[in-house]
Amino acid sequence: MLEIAKGIQIDEDLPVLFIKNINSIVLSDVHIGYEGEMSKKGIYIPRIQKKRFINIVNKAISVFNTKNIIVNGDFKHTFDRLTRQEKEELNEILTYLKNEGANLTIVKGNHDNYISLVTEKFDNVKLVEDLDIGEIFITHGHKQIIPRSDTIYIIGHEHPRLSIRDRLGFSRKFQCFLEVPIKNTPGSKIIILPAIGIYQAGNDISLIHSNYMSNLVKEYAILEKAKPYVIVEGEGIMEFPELGLLRNILI
């Protein structure tokens, strides 16, 4: 088990965080309904987002011994409506979690419009804009944030992936967490969550601020000091050097 910030842990090959003082699992960017949206564009892909989410949650519950779950945004995929697939699969997921005795908090992401049409039926589910728990602030990452001192910001939205090139020119791509110090804000940092959705496998992390979507990263991050924690499925999580030391092998 690795502690990547005070009281915040990662373990095994799970793309989730565990926050000790609130005894909760945090994950992000599930994008339920993505397969249905792609089928409308003539792209037919297997419906596996729901199954992957449930498998990851079940493993995380076992590893961290808690049934408190926080989804940090983009639980669903479609912006402008609640699709049939989203309604059906979210109902199935929330029913499953309730039957398992789990408590769910959903921090709204930019894709989560109309999700309340499903969540309002479940008394074990809370829907919030952000989650402020003192020294930790959980927000999806799509809204403007001015950072404060001595705060850990946990965001999703970026779908971070480390892409590296070996000396023969071959590339490898890995989902990762990214721990990022914040400039001019003592004691503060950003932790970026990897995406849960298998089809949201990643955007390459880099030293270029404009490549990121969140204003926290674009405007305030010290990217040279950002540290990736790389997920190797079936193997575990590996702590990599800071991005400034990886600049020659980043793609």
C-alpha positions in Angstrom: 0.0 0.0 0.0 1.3 3.4 -0.9 0.5 6.7 0.8 0.6 9.4 -1.8 -0.5 12.2 0.5 -1.2 12.3 4.2 -4.1 9.9 4.9 -4.6 9.1 1.1 -3.6 5.6 -0.1 -3.5 3.5 -3.2 -3.1 -0.2 -3.4 -2.8 -3.2 -5.7 -3.7 -2.3 -9.3 -6.8 -0.3 -8.4 -7.5 3.0 -10.1 -9.0 4.4 -6.9 -7.9 6.3 -3.8 -8.7 5.5 -0.2 -9.1 8.4 2.2 -8.6 7.2 5.8 -10.2 10.0 7.8 -13.6 9.5 6.0 -13.1 5.8 5.4 -14.0 6.2 1.7 -13.0 5.0 -1.7 -12.8 7.7 -4.4 -12.8 7.0 -8.2 -13.7 9.0 -11.3 -14.8 9.1 -14.9 -16.9 5.9 -15.3 -18.8 7.2 -18.4 -21.7 4.8 -18.2 -23.6 4.9 -21.6 -20.5 5.5 -23.7 -21.1 2.4 -25.8 -24.6 3.5 -26.7 -23.4 6.9 -27.8 -20.8 5.3 -30.1 -23.4 2.9 -31.6 -25.4 6.0 -32.8 -22.3 7.0 -34.7 -22.0 3.5 -36.3 -19.2 2.4 -34.0 -20.2 -0.8 -32.2 -18.1 -1.7 -29.1 -18.8 -4.2 -26.3 -20.9 -3.0 -23.3 -18.3 -3.4 -20.5 -18.2 -0.1 -18.7 -20.8 -1.2 -16.1 -19.2 -4.6 -15.5 -15.7 -3.0 -15.1 -17.1 -0.4 -12.6 -18.7 -3.1 -10.5 -15.6 -5.3 -10.6 -13.3 -2.4 -9.5 -15.7 -1.4 -6.7 -16.0 -4.9 -5.4 -12.2 -5.3 -5.3 -11.7 -1.9 -3.7 -14.3 -2.7 -1.0 -12.4 -5.9 -0.2 -8.9 -4.3 -0.2 -9.9 -1.2 1.8 -12.6 -2.8 3.9 -15.2 0.0 3.5 -18.5 0.4 1.7 -18.3 4.2 1.4 -17.8 5.1 -2.2 -17.3 8.6 -3.8 -17.6 8.9 -7.6 -15.8 12.1 -8.5 -17.7 13.1 -11.6 -18.7 11.8 -15.0 -20.6 8.8 -13.7 -22.6 9.0 -17.0 -21.5 9.9 -20.5 -24.0 11.9 -22.5 -24.1 15.7 -21.9 -27.5 16.8 -23.1 -29.9 14.0 -21.9 -30.3 10.8 -19.9 -30.1 8.0 -22.5 -31.9 4.7 -22.2 -28.6 2.8 -21.6 -27.6 5.3 -18.9 -30.9 5.0 -17.1 -31.0 1.2 -17.2 -27.4 0.7 -16.2 -27.2 3.4 -13.5 -30.4 1.9 -12.0 -28.8 -1.5 -12.0 -25.6 -0.2 -10.5 -27.3 1.8 -7.8 -29.6 -1.1 -6.9 -26.7 -3.4 -6.7 -24.8 -1.0 -4.4 -27.8 -0.5 -2.1 -28.3 -4.3 -1.8 -24.7 -4.6 -0.9 -25.1 -2.0 1.9 -22.9 0.6 0.2 -23.2 4.4 0.6 -22.6 6.4 -2.5 -21.7 10.1 -2.9 -21.6 11.4 -6.5 -19.7 14.6 -7.1 -21.2 16.1 -10.3 -19.0 16.2 -13.4 -19.6 18.0 -16.6 -21.2 14.9 -18.1 -23.6 14.3 -15.2 -26.5 16.4 -16.3 -29.9 14.8 -15.6 -28.3 12.1 -13.4 -30.6 13.2 -10.6 -33.5 11.6 -12.5 -32.0 8.3 -11.4 -30.3 9.1 -8.1 -33.3 10.7 -6.5 -34.9 7.3 -6.1 -32.1 5.9 -3.9 -31.8 6.9 -0.2 -28.2 5.6 0.0 -27.0 8.1 -2.7 -26.0 11.7 -2.3 -25.5 14.1 -5.2 -23.2 17.1 -4.5 -21.4 19.8 -6.5 -18.1 19.4 -4.6 -17.0 17.8 -1.4 -15.1 19.9 1.1 -13.7 17.9 4.0 -11.2 20.4 5.5 -7.7 19.7 4.2 -9.1 17.7 1.3 -11.3 19.2 -1.5 -12.9 16.7 -4.0 -14.1 18.3 -7.2 -14.3 16.8 -10.7 -12.0 19.3 -12.3 -14.1 21.1 -14.9 -14.9 24.2 -12.8 -12.7 27.2 -12.1 -10.9 26.8 -8.8 -8.6 29.3 -7.0 -6.5 27.1 -4.7 -6.1 27.7 -1.0 -3.1 26.8 1.2 -2.7 23.4 2.9 -5.3 21.7 0.8 -5.2 18.5 -1.3 -7.4 18.8 -4.4 -8.6 15.5 -5.7 -9.9 15.8 -9.3 -10.7 13.6 -12.3 -11.6 15.0 -15.7 -8.1 14.6 -17.2 -8.0 10.8 -17.7 -4.2 10.8 -17.1 -1.9 8.3 -18.9 1.8 8.0 -19.0 3.2 7.3 -22.4 6.9 6.6 -22.6 9.4 5.7 -25.3 12.2 3.2 -24.8 15.7 3.6 -26.3 14.6 1.5 -29.3 11.7 3.8 -30.1 8.9 1.6 -28.8 6.2 3.2 -26.7 4.2 2.0 -23.7 1.0 3.6 -22.4 -0.2 3.2 -18.8 -3.0 4.8 -16.8 -1.7 6.6 -13.8 -2.4 8.9 -10.9 -0.6 12.2 -11.0 0.4 14.0 -7.8 1.1 17.7 -8.6 2.4 20.5 -6.4 0.7 23.9 -6.7 2.8 27.0 -7.1 2.6 29.9 -4.6 0.2 27.9 -2.4 2.1 26.4 0.5 1.2 22.9 1.5 -1.2 22.3 -1.4 -1.2 19.8 -4.2 -3.5 18.2 -6.8 -4.1 14.5 -7.1 -5.5 13.5 -10.5 -7.4 10.3 -10.7 -7.3 7.9 -13.6 -10.5 7.1 -15.5 -12.5 4.0 -14.5 -14.1 3.7 -18.0 -12.1 1.3 -20.2 -12.8 3.4 -23.3 -11.5 6.6 -21.5 -8.1 5.1 -21.2 -6.2 8.3 -21.2 -4.7 11.6 -22.3 -1.0 11.8 -22.3 0.5 13.7 -19.3 3.2 16.2 -20.3 5.1 19.2 -19.2 2.9 21.5 -21.3 0.2 23.3 -19.3 -2.1 23.9 -22.2 -2.4 20.1 -22.8 -4.6 19.9 -19.6 -8.2 20.7 -19.2 -8.6 21.7 -15.6 -7.7 25.3 -14.7 -6.1 24.0 -11.5 -3.5 22.2 -13.6 -3.3 24.8 -16.4 -2.8 27.8 -14.2 -1.3 26.6 -10.9 0.5 23.2 -11.4 4.3 22.8 -11.1 4.4 20.1 -13.8 8.2 19.5 -13.5 7.6 18.3 -10.0 4.5 16.2 -10.8 4.9 12.6 -9.9 3.1 9.7 -11.8 1.9 6.6 -10.0 1.5 4.1 -12.9 -1.0 1.3 -12.8 0.0 -2.0 -14.3 -3.1 -4.2 -14.4 -2.4 -7.6 -12.7 0.8 -6.3 -11.3 0.3 -3.3 -9.1 1.2 0.4 -8.9 4.6 1.8 -9.6 6.0 5.1 -8.4 7.8 7.0 -11.2 10.2 9.9 -11.0 9.0 13.5 -11.4 8.0 14.5 -14.9 11.0 16.9 -15.2 13.3 13.9 -15.0 11.3 12.0 -17.6 11.2 14.7 -20.2 13.5 12.8 -22.6 11.3 9.7 -22.7 7.8 11.3 -22.6 5.8 11.0 -25.8 
